[in-house]
């Protein structure tokens, strides 16, 4: 039985983390399934965008601690495992198609990390966010130190990473969450937003995403040059 339910309707692929009895905690099998879905996104012509959400009362409670407590003596094996896990973030970062999350409940550890590379994050009032890795002797893996401070600022990022405390309404104010949506409207809202993004000019969308994801690393002059090149590319192409 699959850990992730995949449904495709009108060009929008909806991936639902489907281990509600474990609060959708990820085991090795789940990571493999999510990586397969994300890497398929650009290859599937019928998929115009991806939405991820969770079944039941949680979005994702992070790594299944039954597996996390297993100790590996072989560092090469461990590095390979982490690399394959991080391939999920690499694939989300590099995809040409829109990605949106409908965070219907707690997003903890990897459950939060896997949303950071998405284009938009919608959440219900029951959602909250935690990064408890340090408190349980683990570490962050999927771009936390790259994305989080860009979204919420260094202060809140440090607070979340070092203390692991639960963040709720601060998430919207800080920019971690794009919008708060009622529970019943959350998934339809995310699907509609994904469809709207997918309907944009694909080249313009890719330029906009590139600009958004690298803007904090450039000077004003570099941003102006980037905008000039993007405009020239769009306006001088053959339609």
N, C-alpha and C positions, 0 to 999 in steps of 0.2 A: 504494500500500500504506500502511496506517495505521501511525503510529508508536506508537500506544497500542492495545493489544488490550482490548476491552471485553466482559466476560461478565457476565450477570445470572442468578442462580440463587436461588430461594427469597427473592426480594426484596432480595438483596444484590448491588449492582453492584461488580464487581472490575475496576479499571483497571490494566492491566499495562504499564509503560513497556517498549517492545519494540524497542529498538535495541541488542541485546546486543553486537554487533560494535563499537559505539562506547560501551560501558558505559552505555547509555541516556542519553547526553548529549542535551540538548534543543536542537533547532533551531527556527526560527520556526514551522514546520509543527506541531511537537509542542506548543508553547505554545497554539496555536489549538485543537488537539484536546483538550487538557486543560481549557481554559476552556469549551469546548462541553460536555464531560462534567459539569463542576462546576455550570454554570448550568442544565443539564438536571435536576439532582438533585431540585430542589423541584418541577419541572413533571411529572416522570414518576411517576404514582401507583403503578406496579409496583416502583419503587426505594424501599426503606425505609432504606438506608444505603449509604455508599460506602467501599470499601477500595482503597487504592493500593499497588502493589508494583512490583518490577522483574523483568525476565526475565534469566536468566543469573546471573553472579556479582556484579553491581552493582545497587544501587537506582537511583541516578542520579548521574552524574559531573558534573552541572551543565550550564552552557551549552556548546554545541558551539563550540570555540574557532576552528574554521574560519570561523564566522559572526561570532564576537565580535571578531575582528581587522579586520572590515570597518569602515571609518571613514565616518561620515556627517557632512557639513558642515551639513546642515539641522537646526537644533536643534528645530524644530517637529516634524519627522519622528521624531527621536529621542525626544522627549517623548511622542509618540503611541504609539510602540513600547513604551516603558517603562510607560505607562499601561495598555495592553492586557495586558501581562505582569502588572502588579499587580492587574488585575481578577480574576486567579485567586485571589489572597489575599482580595480583597474578597468574592468569591462564597463561598469557604470560611468566612469569618468570618460571613457573613449567612445561610447555609443553615440551615433548620430541622431538617435530618436529620443523624444521626450520621456522623462521618468518622473513619476509622482508617487507619493506615499499617502495612504489613508490610515493614520495612526489612531487606532480605535481603543487603545488602552495602554498599559505600561510598555515602555520601550527602554529596555535595560541592557547595558553592556553592548554586545553586538547588535541588539535590537535597535539601539540608537545609532551606533556606528554605521549600520548598513543604510541609513537614511541620509547620511551627511553628503553623499555624492549625488543625491537625486536633485532634480531641478526644483521641485516644489514639495513642501511637506504640510499636509493638512492634518488636523488632529481634532478629536472630540474632547469634551470637557472631562472625560474620565482618563484621558491620557496623562502620563507623567514620565519623566526622563531621569535616568540614573546611570552613572558610570562607576560601579562598585569594584572594579577590578583590583585596585591596589589593596583594598581591605581584605580581599580573599587570596592574596598572593599571586594574582595574575596580572597581565598587562594588556594595554589596548593594542589593537592590531590593524584596524581598517581606516586609517586616515584621520584619526581623532586629532592628532597634533597638526595636521594640515588644514582641516576644514573648520573645526569647532570654534577656534578663536576668531576666524573670519566672520562667522555667523553671529556670535554672541559677545565678542570682545574678549580681551585677555583676562580681565578680572573674573568674569563668570566662568570662563573656560577653566581657569586655574582652580576655582572653587569646586566645580563639578568633578574635575579630574582628581584633585587631592583629597577632598572630603567624601566624594561619592554620594553627596546628599541628593535628596529627591527634589526635582524642579518641576513646578506645575505652571501656575499662571505667569511666572517669569519667562517661560519659554516663548510666549507670543510677544511680550514686550521686548525681549532681547533679540528676536529674529530667528530663533531656532525653529519656530513654527510659522508657516506662512499665513494660515488662517485657522481660527477655531470654528468648527461646524458641528451642528447637532448630530447626535449619534445616528439617527435614522437617515440623515442627509449626507453623511460623511462619504461613503463610497460613491454614491451617484455624483456628488460634487467633484470628487477627485477624478472620476471617469470623464465627466464633462470638461474639466480643465485640461486633462490629457488630450482629449479630442480637439480642443481649441488650439493647443500647442501644435498638435500634429497637422492641423490645417494651415499653419503658417508656411511661408516660403521656406523650404528646407535649408537653403544656403544661408538666408538671413538668420534663421534660428541658430544655426551652428556658429555663425559669427557672434551673435548676441551671447550665447552660452560661453564661448571662449572669452569674450570680454568680461563677463561677470565673474568667471572663475579665476581670472588672473589679474583683475583690476587692482588688488591690494599690493601687487608685487611690482607695479610700474609707476614711473613718474607721470606727471600730467602730460609732458611732451610725448612720452611713449604712448600714452592713451590716445592723444590726438593723431599720432601717426598710425596707430592701429585703426582708428575710425576712418581715416582717409583711405587706407588700403581696403578696408571692408566696403566702403562706399564705391570705390573704383571697381572692385571685383563684381559688385552687384549690378552697377549701372552700365558697365561695358560688356557684360556677358551677352551672349546670344540667347534670346528667349524662344 
